[in-house]
Each structure stands twice: as structure tokens, then as C-alpha cells.
Amino acid sequence: MGCGCSKFSRCCWGAEQERPVAEARDGVENDEESEVETLPQFQEFTYEQIRMATSGFSVENIVSEHGEKAPNVVYKGKLDNQRRIAVKRFNRSAWPDARQFLEEARAVGQLRNHRLVNLLGCCCEGDERLLVAEYMPNDTLAKHLFHWETQPMKWAMRLRVALHLAEALEYCTRKGRALYHDLNAYRIVFDEEGNPRLSCFGLMKNSRDGKSYSTNLAFTPPEYLRTGRVTAESVTYSFGTLLLDLLSGKHIPPSRALDLIRDRNLQMLTDSCLEGQFSNDDGTELVRLASRCLQYEPRERPNPRSLVAALLPLQKDTEVPSHVLMGIQSSTAAISLSPLGEACVRKDLTAIHEVLEKLGYKDDEGAATELSFQMWTNQMQETLNSKKKGDVAFRHKDFRAAIDCYTQFILVGTMVSPTVYARRSLSYLMSDMPEEALNDALQAQVISPVWHIASYLQAVALFALGKENEAQLALKEGSVLESRKNGRSLMTRPSPN
């Protein structure tokens, strides 16, 4: 990489390499874009659709790093077609102008790239402002860098994060969305294969109560402090702070890091967990790039295409999948199914009936239950009798009668029971009514979001409807939830290939 420049000055090779690297990547651009062709077009959802998908914005579905205390809470959810989603719910003051919110969301929703967490849609009803994006199940960069539990992030993976992030920014710039608000380690999340993606939420102009930066002032680009405006060069500055995060494993203020760099004290700047994983030259190149990004004068900073050109030659272990480097399970790995899961695959309704009968109502504990003073009235007694008759019919496999009795219980509405919906769902399956069965299984999950039985019944109904891919997703979700409930780790089984 020797170019004759001084070690930490603005290097000339970025511009020189920009053209050949870009040309080399043009050949794979179409292949990369094809990876996101299966994503649906941006759409406007109703509030009811998103409420159902998130089980009524259940606390159990919150995935924000700071939980309910986050300024704008993010929930995980699942649409009717089994697509997993992340829903960002803004507080009421964040977007007072509904038209501005819709215009921004539609513009961001036109972006489609495998390096982004793509925006699938939005909702703007009354005071509600909701963004719907792809769901990323493997936490944030902040979690893996600063609060890791099983293993620190490897050097090769840190370089991959930097490259993928630069590629995301280059794509956004090419598509006319160069401005990214408050780029930090919480904005980078990992998909099912362990690949890093840049959250689309930061592309919204008014993404955080009208403020473009919410982090400590020590990490804020100097020109933003002067003018209050974000520029493309401000994003590069924030990218430089992320390079420091990746190098150090800590959130070091740029001023402190630059002091260490000037003193040639790279040992103090480098994560001790990385010892022996990279050469001094590799470390020097990343430090040099971070220094260029953190130049005080915005015009001295590289653009995203130059960042990609600088990071490509530094990549290590490129043939190793991200999930292996991260130490997480691949989404394509076969899962070990419990007897109940196996029964769902076989569509063995008799075996599922035995499980539900044996389980009884013990999983109703903690589910949303609404009791009124009617419980002591004749109406309440009739309601309980309907459930009791339904249970008897269910036990004796009189599924038509079970459907009628459970329906009477549900229609009164004084109590809400996920088990009743599950039993009616299976009764519908036994009666060759898979669409109704699926609706009841979804309703059971709305009431009890982490109940594995609800996911398993969705899988069986989807299998019956011929929706194989959606059924497999529901089956996997049920297996994960059952594993967590039983406190056992998810094991893999050998692939038939």
C-alpha cells in the first residue's frame, strides 16, 4: 500500500484506486441488487395491521437497546405473510407534519440494497408515526463491540463491518441520500447470516425529534456544532468515529484518539482482545483512514467511494461466512425439532391434539386477561359453561361442537384466553378449515407473543394452505420459542445434504 505519503497525512491513493475498484465492482452490482428483488415494494400500512403484527405493541416485543425508555421505541413483529419486521414508533412530537413524514418515508422506501436494513413501509394515522423495516435478529454493533458476552468481535469481522458500512453509504450517496443522521454503533445491526447492515431509520431527515445528532458532543462533527446542519462530510466524520470503535472496542472521543495517533501510541488505541490477529501495517492503514475521516476541515475527508476503495484491500478471511466469524447460528442451519415440532412437520393433528389436551390451560398464566364484574352474573356463568362444554367436546374430538362452544366463549369477550384460540385453531384444522385455523393461531400469538404453541399452529395451518416457505419460518420461530421456554440451547442437526 506504500504511496510515499507521510503516515497519517491525507493519502493520495484513495482517488487513484477509486476508478479501478469501482469498475471491478460494477460487474457484481446487478447480482447484489438481485438479492433484494424479493422484497416487496414500499407500502402504507394501517395502524391495525401493525398493532396486530406487534401483538398490540407488547412490551415483550420491544427490541430497542434502552427498552421502553428509548425516545422512539422499536418493536419486533410479524405480518400475516410471516415476514418478520421491525417497527419504529416515534413519540408524538417527533413528526408533527404528517405530509413531511410520508414524503420522507416514501423517499427512503425507494432504496433497496443488501447492505441496508430496507424500509418496507410506514403508517401515518392520527398522531401515530410508524416506520416498518426488515427485522435483524442478531443485535447491534454496540452490543457486539462494547457489551459482548461469549466472544469479542474478531479483526476480520471488524474490517468486514467497516467495508459493508462504507458500501451502504456509497449506495445511499449514489441514490441521492447522502445524509445520514447520527451514525453510530447502534445504527448497525446484524442479519440472520451475521452480516452487518446499516439501519434505514437514520436516513430520515427528522429522524430524532428534529435533531441530527443525539450522542455526546465529543463525537459530533465540528461543523455541525458550528452550523447545526448535517452534510455528507459530517457522515464521513461519524464513520471515522466508528472506525475508532472497531479498532479499540471502546467508544473513544475523537480528540483523545487523535492525540494517541499523533503520539504514535497505537497500543493504547487498539483493543487488547485483538492481540495477534493483525499486523502493525494493517492497524496503521485503519488508523490512517480514521484520521482522514476525522479531519477538522470537511473538504479534507474522503467520500464513501474512496472509503470502499481503501477498505477492500484490507479484508481478511473473505471466504469465511459472517455467521462463523460472529459465532452465531446461520439461518440456513437445520434445527433440531422437539416431538411437537416434528408432529407439525408431519401435520400429525392427533399428536398435536394430545399435546394441547395434556397442556391444559397452564400457559394462560400471564396472558392478557380481562375480567369484569360480570364474572359473578348469570352471563359470566354461561360464558364459563361454554368454555367447559368446548373443553369436553375437544377432549372427545367432537371438533364441530368445540368450535361452536369456543366461539360462544370468545364472542362474549369478558375473558381472553390464548389456549381457547389454540384449541379452536386445531379444531378448525381437524375440520379442514386452515384459513380460520391460521387466524386463530395468529390471535393466540397477539395475546401471548412468546407462546411457542401459537407459532407451531401457524406453521401447520400454513402447511395446509400450501405456503411452504412461510410455514418453515413459523416452524423455526416455534422451535426457538420452545427452546427458550425450556431453557435449552438450540442444537443443529445434520443437513440431509
Summary of the structure (lengths in Angstrom):
residues: 497
radius of gyration: 26.2
end to end distance: 42.7
largest distance: 91.0
contacts: 1548
relative contact order: 0.09
helix: 54%
strand: 8%
